[in-house]
Amino acid sequence: MHGARQLFLVLLILLLAGWVKEPWERQTQQTFVTAGWLDPSLEVGVKEKIGQTCAAVALGGLRSVVATFLHLAAFGSFEDREWAKLCDQFDLIVALQPRTPYYWDVGAWHMAYNAAVDYREREELPAARREALHRNYVLKGRAFLERGIVNNPDDWTLLSSLGRFYGNPSKYPDFEKSAAAYERAWKTGRARHFEARAWLYSLARAENRQQEALQLARKLYAREGNRVDSLCCLLFVLEWSQPGAPSTATLIARCFPDELQAQRMLRTYAQNNAEMLPTQGVDQALQWLDQRLSKP
């Protein structure tokens, strides 16, 4: 009897200790997950979808291994054009590896580009159905990428990809959001100078943001490495559009290395403007340059 009482007391103490420390453990686990030191627990639905064996491997700390195999399987779905299956596979992959930006990026690309374009080109479907599926997968890919940014808020590559999505004229663009994404990417301090220029290009296409775009263009132009053809041309356009702007000759001298290069850059800018950048003043500048450079 005495031994049974002691055993009961020991069990009671253990139960009480577990009850007391459980909230602390839960809070500590959440802190580690938030800090990125620990992966979040697998949801029941994820365990069911990946199967008992894979779930056991994942719970054993080898989530990356399971995610790799699922990624290989998703490539097979890509080859077979099984887009709904591919979406489900990438949902599982990122549930296992939410802090691996690559999976978010490539999954969004498959949805918004590969799947969307494939559906648009399926001639066996009615035109309205093709367009609806195209739009659905563009938006699906965009939403997937935005989820990735929530899980990786400081990753400049995902922010840059989001800027590219919103800035693509064939993907239902929103230049305000494109500019905001590129700005965030640039301000992480880890992005390329390309992201700063892309921020400018989106800002210049956003409604009523040309003044901000001009200030940014001037700032970027001050760095010689940023003086690519498109930036030089856009700076000219933004300067030319200002009230009381200097003469065409003055702006060309300010924005381009010389008149011959200005002619080449502006002509290419006008002819290959798939990105829908503003072109005010370009025709006038080309006429002026053609007349000036045609003189013996």
N, C-alpha and C positions, 0 to 999 in steps of 0.2 A: 504493500500500500504506500509506504514511504517513497519507494522508488518511482511509483506511478505519479505521485504528487510532484516529485522533482522533475520528471519528464514533462509533465503538464506545464510547470512553471517555465522550463526552458523553452518549450514551444510557444508559450504565451509571450515571453520576452522577445523571441525571434520575430513573431508576428507583429508585435508593437514596434520593434526596431524597423522592420520593413515598411510598416505604415508611416512611421515618422520620416524615414529617409526617401520614400518614393517621390514626394513633391520636389525635394532637393535634387534627386537624380534627374527627374524630368526637366527641371529648370536648367540644370547643368548641361544636359544633352542638347536642349534647345539653343543654349548659348554657344556651344561648340558647333552646332549646325549653322547658326547664323554667321559665325566667324569663319566658316569654311573649313574647320578642322575635322568635321565629322559629316558623313553623308546622312541625309534624312532617312528615316526608317522606310522600308518598302511598304507600299500600300497593299492591302489584301488583293485587290484587283490585279496589281502588277504581278504578284506571286502566282496567281492563277494563270495568267496569260503566258508567263515564261516557263511554266511547268515546275514540278517539284524538284527535279535535279538541278535546273538552273537557279531556282530560288535558293536551294541549299548552298550552291557555290557562291551566289551573291551575298547571302547572309554570312558566309565565311570570309568576307572581305575581298572577294574577287569580282566585284561588280564590273570592273573594266573588261575582264575576260568575257563575261556574258554579253556586255555591250558590243564588244568587237565581233562576236559571232552573229549577233543580231544585225550589225551593220553589214556584214557580208551577205546575210540573207536579204537585206533590203536592196543590195545591189542587184540581186537576182530579180527582185520585184521591179526594179527600174528597167532591166533588160526586157522583161516580159510585159512592161507597161501596165502593171497591176497597181494603179495609183492608190486606191483605197487601202490595200494591204500595206503598201509602202508607208502611208501615213500612220497606220497603227503600229508598224514596226518602229518608226522613229519616235512615236510617243513612248514606247517602252524603253528605247535606248536612252532618251533624255531623262526618263524616270530613274534609270539606273545611274546615269552620269550627268546630273544637271549642271555641273560646273565644268563641263568640257565644251567650250565654245564651238569647236569644230562640228560637233554633232548638230547643234542648233543651226549653224550656218549652212551646212550641206543639206540638212533636211528641208529647210526653207527654200533653198535653191531648187531641189527636186520638185517641190510642190508648186512654187510660183513660176518657175521657168519650164522645166521638163514636162510636168503633168499638164500645166496650163496650155502650153504650146501644142502638145500632143492632142489634147481635146479640140483645140481650135482647128486643127488640120484634119480631123476625122470626117471625111466627106460623106461617110455613110449616115452621119447624124444630121438632123435638120439644123439649119444655120442658127436659129434662135437657141437651140439646145447646146450647140457648140460654144456659142458666146457665153451662155450662162455657166457652163462648166469651166470655161477659161477664167471667167471672173471669179468663180467660187474658189478655184485653186490658187489664183493670185492672192486673194484675201486670206485664204487658209495659210499660205506660206508666210505672208506678212505677219499674221497673228502668231504663228509659231515662232518667228524670229523675235517678236516683241516679248514673248514668254521667256525666250533665252536671255534677253537683256535684263528682265526682272531677276533672273537667277544669276546673272553675271553683269551687274550694273556698271562696272568699271572696265569692261573689255572693249577696247576701241575697235576691234575687228567686227564685232557684231553691230556696233553703232554705225560703222562705215557701211556695212551691208544694208542696214535699214535705210540709211541716207540714199543709197543707190536704188533701193526698191521704190522709195517715195519719189525719187527724181527721174525715174524711167518713164518717158512719155507714153510707152506702150503698156504700162502697168498701173493705169488709173492714178496719175501723179498727184502729189500734194507737196508743192515746193516749200511751203512753210515748214512742214514736218521733216522734209528732206534736209533743209538748212539746219533745223534744230538738232537732228541726229548727227550731222557732220560736225556741227559746233561742239556737241558733247564729246564726239570722238577726238577732235583736235585738242580739246581742253583736258583730256586725260593726261596729256604730256607725253604720251607714248606713240601717238599716231605719226604717219608720214606727212610731209608737206602737201602731198596730194589731197589729203583730207581737208586741209585749210583752203585749197583752191576749189575743191568740190563744194565746200560750204559757201564760198563766194558765188559759184555758178548757180546754186539753188536759190540763194538769197536774191540774186539778180532777176530770177524768174518769178519770185513770189510777188504777189500784188502789194503795191505801195511800200516796197522795201528797197527801192533803188538808191535812196540816199544812204542807207546803211551799207548797201552793197558797194557804193562808191568809196566810202571811208575804208571799208575792208580791202577793196581793190588797191587803193593807194598804199595801204600798209603792207600788203603782200608784195606789191611791185617793188617796194624799197629793198627787198631781198633779191639779189640778182638771180639766185637759183629758181625763183618763182616765175621768171619772165619767159614762160612758154608762150607759144603763139596765141592760144585762146585767151590767156589772161591779158596779154597786150591788147588784143582786139576788144575784149570786153571793157577794159579800162578806157579805151578810146570812146566806145559807145556811151558809157556812163558819163564821161566828162562832156562829150558832145551834147548830151541830153539836158545838161544843166542850164538854167536861165543865165543869160549873159556869158555863155561859154566862150573861150578864146577862139580864134580862127582855126579853120581846118589845118592849115599849115603849121600853126603853133602846136596843136594837139598831136599831129603826126610826129613832129620833132620830139615831143614830150613822151610819147608812148611807144615808139618804135626805134630800133637801132639806126635805120636810115630809110629813105623813101622807097627804094627798091624792095627791101624786105617788107615794108608796110604794105606795098601793093600785093605782094605774094600772100602775106598773112591774111589780109582783109578779103582777098578774093576767095581763098580757101574757106575762110570763116563764113562767108556768104553762101558758098555753094554746098558746103557740107555741114549744115546746121540742123542735124537730126535731133539735137538736144534742145532745140527751140530757145536758144539764147537770144536776148534782144539784139536788134540790128540797126537801130536808129543811127543815121549818119553814115552808114557804111557805103551805100550807093553814091552819096555825094563825095565821100572821100576817094572812092575809086575813080570817079569821073575826073576829079581834080588831079589825081596821081597819073591817070592815063594821059591826060593832056600835057602835064608837066614832063613826064618821062618820054613822051613821043617826040618832044622837041629835040632837034639835033644839037 
